[in-house]
Amino acid sequence: MQSNASHSSPFNRAVLIAGLGFFVDAFDLLLFNVLRIPSLSELGFSGAELTRNGETLLAIQMAGMMLGGIGSGILADRFGRASVLFGSILLYSLANLANAFVSSYDMYAVLRFVAGLGLAGELGAGIAMVGERMHAEKRGLGTILVATLGGLGAVAAGLSGDLLHWRTAYIVAGVMGLLLLLLRVKGLETELFHQARKNASIRRGNFFDLFRKKERRNRFMRCVFAGMPIWYCVGMLVSFAPDLAREHGLTGIRLGTCFVLFQTGIACGDLSSGLLSQYFRSRRKIMLGFMLLALCVCVLWFAQFYISNFLSFSLLSLFMGLGCGYLSVFVTTTSEQFGTNLRVTATSSATNLMRGSIAVLVPLHLFLVESIGLSRSDSLAAIGIIVWAAALYAVHAMNETFGKSLDFVEQE
């Protein structure tokens, strides 16, 4: 049977569907960051209580993503990439529609958890589906478009926070997802998946297989650590920039502006990092270069609190996003690290554990602030040192995967 991994052009149906799916995924995922303050304010919270409840809701959403990432990856490797892609769209679309009608904090928390479960399945399944359908040296072009569309979805989320009432914005998010379901699933499944499914002796979609061998376990954990700075920056620095600024007596910082500029930087970074990885024929070197840029901006970000207003937070948000724009290369590399029988399990789990690390980092942050007595900015700086050190070491230790054939399985 002829392989369907034959596309050399990124402009094909699989890339379009995965890209539009990630657009809606990123829009819905980051919408809460933008709507956190107006929605919780309308529900009756203010001051420190609003900040703490917002941090807790973000952690709950990310906990849902961690669980959903593992579950969706297992299902995708066992039953198919396309079915999980569309199932996840249905779940998070319904959850976001319901979010528009919340009347209590508890209801809000439950629905953010459910939305997290659904949002977890989009990226891993989409990237694996695109990668398995394209030529080895051209697959980066497909994932560039997918990740760039995701970045634009995040920009749209930021803009919607300024233009729409928060309940209306959640309705828009849900409707966009349901419209995606009008696209047909049939014919999107990859030949590599079909071949692996035919071989009954191959174990598929077993999450614990990622940890049975030391080398595979290290490969997986390197992928998780490599992506954590992206969500540290957006989930803990940019999202809480106004709260941090108030702590140091700074005014005039608008979350919507910082958020939109950060996501604009990510969209530009996804496009440029992907193209540079194709030009230099290296994923690893490009990831390291963009990470170093983001790290330098993080240092300047904290310096703002002590040497105030020598740079604009808006400008720093833009360049921090640009540095974090190695997302397209990160997800491509993660997918290329693992065989067909564990590819989506690994990719979806790694990307969502990376995102879901917020569910661990936020409680750690609250512990350092409330129990140890650190300021919010000092706590985040301490956490940042740990996150960046782990990430840089992980990428340094990774194997180069550019041009690697995906026609292999993980052996026991």
Helices and strands as residue ranges (DSSP letters): H 13-42, H 47-79, H 81-99, H 105-119, H 122-132, H 139-163, H 166-180, H 191-198, G 207-211, H 214-232, I 233-238, H 241-247, H 255-280, H 284-303, H 313-323, H 327-336, H 343-356, H 358-367, I 368-372, H 376-397
